[in-house]
Amino acid sequence: MSRYTDETLEQVTSINIIDYAINTGHDVSRQNSQFRLKEYGGLLINGEGNKWNRFSDDSKEAGGGIIQFVMYMEQLAFRDAVNKLMEYKNIYQEPSQDALQLIKAARDAESAIQSFILPPRAENYKRMYAYLIKTRKIDKAIVDYYVRHHKIYEDNHHNVVFCAGDENGVIRSASRRGTYDLPGKEAFKGLVKYSDKRYPFSFEGKSDRLLVFEAPIDMMSFQTLLKESKQQRPHVKDSFIALNGIANEGFCYYLKNHPHIKCICFCLDNDEAGINSTANLINLIDEEYLGQYKIDIKIPTHKDWNMDLKVYREASYKECDAHEMEM
């Protein structure tokens, strides 16, 4: 059986995966600087269209270049896949305009990530500490932890900045939250410009359990409640992420980079938006990761976990006052 020449293999491997997928009838959608195929959950193609991986499949065949893509998607042997790609190359000499436009959009998204800059820091963090501890009732040791690990700080406009890092510890995303809560007025909050939404605010635990929250303050409030309940360091054992609203992108990317996670506990708000979002995330898991995770749900008694914490603190204060009066 004759071998393929180096020139033939070079021509075949130069075929763009995005272009091939479009021309063979797949529904390709861009997700930031990567691409998905609608009908194949967990399959991602890089922005240049020369590499792919299906993270929901642990087999060694679920990733590689264009040849491995055709072998996997069409269940072909190596030689059959190369022959099919040679035929394809004879028909499609250059990538289509649709593929080129998608690739350009992915490159632009990647360039935007490179432009991400954190807001300047305040001279001190007094206002942030007062807001998180006195107003939000979060435990000081928990606030100290996130400050010490460079995950939160106060910017020069006195907002709390919640930072999210990549696999190498480089900050890629950040959200801001104002420290003034005025009755009837929505507090300032939002993502820092050019934040990479793939990276949520997180705490890395040691177990295979992940707890998912809408916002960093809810997450820190829940950790405070766990600490107050005097359980055996549960806030250290499990992993936590906050999605800054509802961002499926950050949730999916976290799962991709943390394959040891086996149990997911959704701890979203107790309102219509939170309940609907929990249902949507569970449907997402069913579609893309069927059977891979054990699912649990925790619902706050009040609207969110910070409200639960405030009510808990208030009850504790009243209990202390009553005890002092008895004495």
Summary of the structure (lengths in Angstrom):
residues: 327
radius of gyration: 24.2
end to end distance: 95.3
largest distance: 95.6
contacts: 972
relative contact order: 0.09
helix: 43%
strand: 18%
